[in-house]
Amino acid sequence: MVTEAAAEAAAPKAQDEAGTPPSDRPFRPDIQGLRALAVCLVVLFHAGASGISGGFVGVDVFFVISGFVITGLLLRESEATGHTSLVAFYGRRIRRILPAASLVIVVTVALAAIFLGLLERNQTAIAGIWASLFLANFHFIVSGTNYLASQQLPSPLQNFWSLAVEEQFYAVYPVTFLALSAWTSRKTFRTRLIVFLGIVIVASFAYSVTITSSDPSEAFFSPLTRAWELALGAMIATAAVYLSRIPTAIAGAMTWIGLGGIITASVVFTSATPYPGWAVALPVIGTGLVIAGGTARPSWGAERALGIRPVQYIGLISYSLYLWHWPILVIAAEHEGAGSLPFVQNIPWVILSVVLAVATYRLLENPIRHSRFFSARLPLTLALGAVLVVSSLGFSAIVAVLNPLTSAAQLEQAASGTRCLVPSMHLVTNLRDTYLNGPHQTLPTPGTKPVRIDVIGDSTACTILPGLMAVAPSFGAQVGNGAVDGCGIVSGRIAPIYVNGVDVERLTGSCQAEALSAETASINAQDPNVIVWMSSWERQSIVSTGTGGNRILLSGTPQWRKEMFSRIDARITSLTSTGAKVVFVLSPPRAYPGSTQQSMADAAKTARLNSLLREVATRHSGRVGVVDLSPRVCPTGPPCPGTIAGINVRVDRDHYGDAGSLFAGSWLFPRILQTASGANPAAGAATTTIP
């Protein structure tokens, strides 16, 4: 444990390290220990460690600490000099935050450009622009990111959202502090500041509770929902002179209760927990109790655990470690074609993150933060900040320009033929918790043979896959992934569609090979006894290649019908030769809420494809069955709604949102098993009437 003597010896740097108010110790080992705890929880959660399902609460611990630290520094300066300098304040923030942040942004954007695909390169570079401006949280709100449960690829710079929230708070709070200091006397200043912070706490927490259920993305990333966490830390710093008088026995108990609250939240909370909402109060108040109790210096408080040397060192590198770990984990996973990697595979990447954090702390973060040269020359500090921001912003902008997604053709290039990513464990866990905690039906499944299901198809199959995976364990089944984004199973090259003179379907020419490769690899790995076919691209007009050259076969024509039947029939013959049963999931009409004319035109194409699938199933009776998804996701017929029973089922015309994948998958899964157990068209048709 760090001794008082050691703390006093470190005092010249300690005030900047811990940022305590004037009535408190110049260095707080317990706060440094809280930093270590917070970053460990976040890193372990992101790495997929079991038992830390709520590790995301570490960010809330950081928020409370930050509010305490900044207010402590402002109070110390005000008491020592009689005034507060905003220029000096922002100079300290520049030296503290920008060097490491700018480095990580530049390196992350560069790594994404080297190791990731076109779409990810572009999106990471754009995120780098927003992160450089400390507006990353608003970028993720606008893009509809859900931090805890999203089947979209996470941005390698997504962790910069919390840094953005802090800096947005500090763009406003010091000005308010200065205004209150100027308008009130010294005797009433602390009281008025506490009242102001109390109002912020009540309003912000109320907003957090209100908006979490209606807009989870905004609730998680918004500075308005998080302001109360920083304000609580600020209030504790302001009231430290009074809190120091708490009897040490009570203060010690407060610290252990608070520490217990943080750890409980990290273990009990999951991705299914509505967050921040009400739940965030547990780790936030827990952190507040540890800091408030620590002002009384209880000899047997939580500082005995938080103050040991290894914990203190992790606290020192916590900022750099927080910045590095997420980009490393995400880029490693996405380079492997996954949303996230298992914990065992992430261990080397966590170690690399620690090494980078130590190097960054020793060679960049700490030297610049405590540089006498810059601290004595505020104009140069401000110039340094401008150079760092422009550097990371400019580099990100250049990479974005070099990797544009400015045309439909480039979007197709980014998506067509890309292997569908395995859904992240956080998303599947979230959906499974929701499934188990809600009303659900499990239809009887004949036999006891383990069921291995492989899902093949297009991006629609990709988006329903998380729901199927979440439900599968309840039926003793496993689900494999052989789907491909932007490609049908046998659609091959789609007939040209021109947008601004560019054929946006030209890149589907490689689809047949890409789809076959993905399906074969998944089937060989999974050895499934049930193959689920979910593909809607086959309803489109196609290009047929023969001895006479390429021909365009318009959807619905006899030539299209003959060619498509032949392709589907041949693929089914190949798939069933493995001994597996095949279940066609008939495509529902596309979702066009409020657009009857367009909906009916597309519904006709879908109906033609579904009719073909039923014919093929009849031809392969006993080996192929049919399940129609329409009764679940389009119960009223076209135009199909996007929202059913308050659930945003389809986020666009075809693709399922997170909740929508469970809504469809939980209904679909038992019907797939029931159909496969006696796979024939009649049984498939009968499944459409199951309530």
Secondary structure, DSSP 8 states (H G I E B T S, - for coil): ---HHHHHHTHHHHHHHH---TTS-S--HHHHHHHHHHHHHHHHHHHT-TT-TTGGGHHHHHHHHHHHHHHHHHHHHHHHHSS--HHHHHHHHHHHHHHHHHHHHHHHHHHHHHHS-HHHHHHHHHHHHHHHTT-HHHHHHHTT--SSS-SS---TTTTHHHHHHHHHHHHHHHHHHHHHHHHS-HHHHHHHHHHHHHHHHHHHHHHHHHHHTT-HHHHHH-HHHHHHHHHHHHHHHHTHHHHTTS-HHHHHHHHHHHHHHHHHHHHH--TTS-TTTTTTHHHHHHHHHHHHHHTT--TTSTHHHHTSHHHHHHHHTHHHHHHHHHHHHHHHHHHTTBS---HHHHHHHHHHHHHHHHHHIIIIIHHHHT-HHHHT-HHHHHHHHHHHHHHHHHHHHHHHHHS---SHHHHHHHHTTEE--B--HHHHHHHHHHHHHS--------S-S-EEEEEEESHHHHHHHHHHHHHGGGGTEEEEE--EET--SS--SB---EETTEETTGGGGGHHHHHHHHHHHHHHHH--SEEEEE--GGGS-EEEEETTEEEEE-TTSHHHHHHHHHHHHHHHHHHHTTT-EEEEEE------TT-HHHHHHHHHHHHHHHHHHHHHHHHTTTTEEEEE-HHHH-TT-SS--SEETTEE-BSSSS-B-HHHHHHHHHHHHHHHHHHHHT-SHHHHHHGGG--
